[in-house]
Amino acid sequence: MKKIFALLLLTPVFAFAHPGHLTEGWMAGVQHPLSGWDHLLAMVAVGLWAATFQGKARWLIPVTFVSVMTAGFVMGAQDIRIPMLEQGIAASVLVLGLAAAWLKKVPAGAAMLLVGMFALFHGIAHGAEMGSHGAFSYACGFIIATAALHAIGFALGTVMSKHQWVLRFTGSVIGLIGFGMLFAG
């Protein structure tokens, strides 16, 4: 129990951690979601949660995230901002982690709406943090990285579905880290 408490105390270090970013080009786009725990955990959680669904929802949920995130990127690149952006990203880690762990009988449309809402926060952040040149290549990079993180989460979720307690534990830890992120900084 003491180790879990210590991990929660460290979550402010994980939150909003995007030091040393490249600012332009497709490698900067790839680097962005991989360099911050907030983005990385939320995107893996989307894949974990998608793996708990059946049929076409398994791919529609991550596709929704990527699509809405891309639209959010365009908004952020155009200097459109929304209030509490970082809190929305932290909330995505909390909610998506817990959803992957505990929500099993949710209509696919509701899941798509939820991931779409959080994808907007992530997309606007990507657009706002992009350098002044190379928007298209930067967007291609973060879309590729996001899809890869969703695929990793999906593969892990598929394997973990054989041991529900592992999926519940993993999603719960992601959610707890997101809870800590909400109160960081």
C-alpha positions as CSV (number, residue, x, y, z in Angstrom):
1,M,0.0,0.0,0.0
2,K,2.9,2.4,0.8
3,K,4.3,1.8,-2.7
4,I,1.0,2.7,-4.4
5,F,0.8,5.9,-2.2
6,A,4.4,6.8,-3.2
7,L,3.5,6.3,-6.9
8,L,0.5,8.6,-6.5
9,L,2.8,11.3,-4.9
10,L,5.0,11.1,-8.0
11,T,2.2,11.6,-10.5
12,P,2.7,15.4,-10.6
13,V,6.1,14.5,-12.2
14,F,4.4,12.5,-14.8
15,A,1.8,15.1,-15.6
16,F,2.3,17.5,-18.5
17,A,5.8,16.1,-19.1
18,H,6.8,17.3,-22.5
19,P,10.4,18.5,-22.1
20,G,12.8,18.8,-25.0
21,H,10.3,18.6,-27.8
22,L,11.2,18.9,-31.4
23,T,8.9,21.6,-32.7
24,E,8.6,20.8,-36.4
25,G,8.1,18.0,-38.8
26,W,6.7,14.5,-38.6
27,M,9.3,13.3,-36.0
28,A,8.1,16.1,-33.7
29,G,4.5,14.8,-34.2
30,V,5.6,11.2,-33.4
31,Q,7.5,12.4,-30.3
32,H,4.7,14.4,-28.8
33,P,2.3,11.6,-27.7
34,L,5.3,9.4,-26.7
35,S,7.0,12.0,-24.5
36,G,4.2,12.8,-22.1
37,W,2.5,10.3,-19.7
38,D,-0.8,12.1,-20.1
39,H,-1.1,11.5,-23.8
40,L,0.6,8.0,-23.7
41,L,-1.6,6.6,-21.0
42,A,-4.9,8.0,-22.4
43,M,-4.2,6.6,-25.9
44,V,-3.2,3.2,-24.6
45,A,-6.4,3.2,-22.4
46,V,-8.5,3.8,-25.6
47,G,-7.0,0.6,-27.1
48,L,-7.5,-1.3,-23.9
49,W,-11.1,-0.3,-23.7
50,A,-11.8,-0.9,-27.4
51,A,-10.5,-4.5,-26.9
52,T,-13.4,-5.1,-24.5
53,F,-16.0,-4.5,-27.2
54,Q,-17.2,-6.8,-29.9
55,G,-17.6,-6.4,-33.7
56,K,-16.9,-3.1,-35.5
57,A,-16.9,-1.1,-32.3
58,R,-13.4,-2.6,-31.6
59,W,-12.0,-0.4,-34.4
60,L,-14.6,2.4,-34.5
61,I,-13.6,3.6,-31.0
62,P,-10.0,4.2,-31.8
63,V,-10.9,5.6,-35.3
64,T,-13.2,8.1,-33.6
65,F,-10.4,9.2,-31.3
66,V,-8.0,9.7,-34.1
67,S,-10.6,11.5,-36.3
68,V,-11.7,13.9,-33.6
69,M,-8.1,14.4,-32.4
70,T,-7.2,15.4,-36.0
71,A,-10.1,17.9,-36.1
72,G,-9.0,19.3,-32.7
73,F,-5.4,19.6,-34.1
74,V,-6.8,21.9,-36.9
75,M,-8.6,24.0,-34.2
76,G,-5.4,24.2,-32.0
77,A,-3.3,25.1,-35.0
78,Q,-5.7,27.9,-35.8
79,D,-5.2,29.3,-32.2
80,I,-8.6,28.1,-31.0
81,R,-8.4,27.3,-27.3
82,I,-10.8,25.7,-24.9
83,P,-10.7,26.3,-21.1
84,M,-9.1,23.8,-18.8
85,L,-7.3,22.0,-21.6
86,E,-4.7,20.3,-19.4
87,Q,-7.4,19.3,-16.9
88,G,-9.4,17.8,-19.7
89,I,-6.4,15.8,-20.8
90,A,-5.7,14.6,-17.2
91,A,-9.4,13.7,-16.9
92,S,-9.1,11.6,-20.1
93,V,-6.4,9.5,-18.4
94,L,-8.6,9.1,-15.3
95,V,-11.9,8.3,-17.1
96,L,-10.5,6.2,-20.0
97,G,-8.3,4.1,-17.6
98,L,-11.3,3.4,-15.4
99,A,-13.5,2.8,-18.4
100,A,-11.1,0.2,-19.7
101,A,-11.0,-1.5,-16.3
102,W,-14.7,-1.4,-15.3
103,L,-17.1,-0.4,-18.0
104,K,-18.2,-3.5,-19.9
105,K,-21.8,-3.0,-21.0
106,V,-21.7,0.4,-22.6
107,P,-23.2,1.1,-26.0
108,A,-20.5,1.6,-28.6
109,G,-22.0,5.0,-29.5
110,A,-21.6,6.2,-25.9
111,A,-18.0,5.0,-25.9
112,M,-17.3,6.8,-29.2
113,L,-18.8,10.0,-27.8
114,L,-16.7,9.8,-24.7
115,V,-13.4,9.1,-26.5
116,G,-14.3,11.8,-29.0
117,M,-14.8,14.4,-26.3
118,F,-11.4,13.6,-24.8
119,A,-9.7,13.4,-28.3
120,L,-10.7,17.0,-28.8
121,F,-8.6,18.0,-25.8
122,H,-5.6,16.0,-27.0
123,G,-6.0,17.3,-30.6
124,I,-6.1,21.0,-29.6
125,A,-3.1,20.4,-27.4
126,H,-1.2,18.9,-30.4
127,G,-2.2,21.8,-32.6
128,A,-1.3,24.4,-30.1
129,E,2.2,22.9,-29.4
130,M,3.1,22.5,-33.0
131,G,5.8,24.6,-34.4
132,S,5.2,27.3,-36.9
133,H,6.0,25.2,-40.0
134,G,5.2,21.7,-41.3
135,A,1.7,21.3,-39.9
136,F,0.9,18.5,-42.3
137,S,4.0,16.4,-41.5
138,Y,3.6,17.1,-37.8
139,A,0.0,15.9,-37.9
140,C,1.0,12.8,-39.8
141,G,3.5,12.0,-37.1
142,F,1.2,12.3,-34.2
143,I,-1.6,10.4,-36.0
144,I,0.8,7.5,-36.6
145,A,2.0,7.6,-33.0
146,T,-1.6,7.7,-31.7
147,A,-2.7,4.8,-33.9
148,A,0.3,2.8,-32.7
149,L,-0.5,3.5,-29.1
150,H,-4.1,2.5,-29.7
151,A,-2.9,-0.7,-31.3
152,I,-0.5,-1.5,-28.4
153,G,-3.4,-0.9,-26.0
154,F,-5.7,-3.1,-28.1
155,A,-3.1,-5.9,-28.2
156,L,-2.6,-5.7,-24.5
157,G,-6.3,-5.6,-23.8
158,T,-6.9,-8.6,-26.0
159,V,-4.3,-10.6,-24.1
160,M,-5.5,-9.3,-20.7
161,S,-9.1,-10.3,-21.5
162,K,-8.1,-13.8,-20.7
163,H,-7.3,-12.5,-17.1
164,Q,-9.9,-9.9,-16.3
165,W,-8.1,-9.0,-13.0
166,V,-5.0,-7.9,-15.0
167,L,-7.1,-5.6,-17.2
168,R,-8.9,-4.2,-14.2
169,F,-5.7,-3.6,-12.3
170,T,-4.0,-2.0,-15.3
171,G,-7.0,0.3,-16.1
172,S,-7.3,1.2,-12.4
173,V,-3.6,2.2,-12.2
174,I,-4.0,4.3,-15.3
175,G,-7.1,5.9,-13.7
176,L,-5.3,6.6,-10.4
177,I,-2.4,8.2,-12.3
178,G,-5.0,10.4,-14.1
179,F,-6.5,11.3,-10.7
180,G,-3.1,12.4,-9.5
181,M,-2.6,14.4,-12.7
182,L,-5.8,16.3,-12.1
183,F,-4.3,17.8,-8.9
184,A,-0.7,18.3,-10.3
185,G,0.7,21.7,-10.9
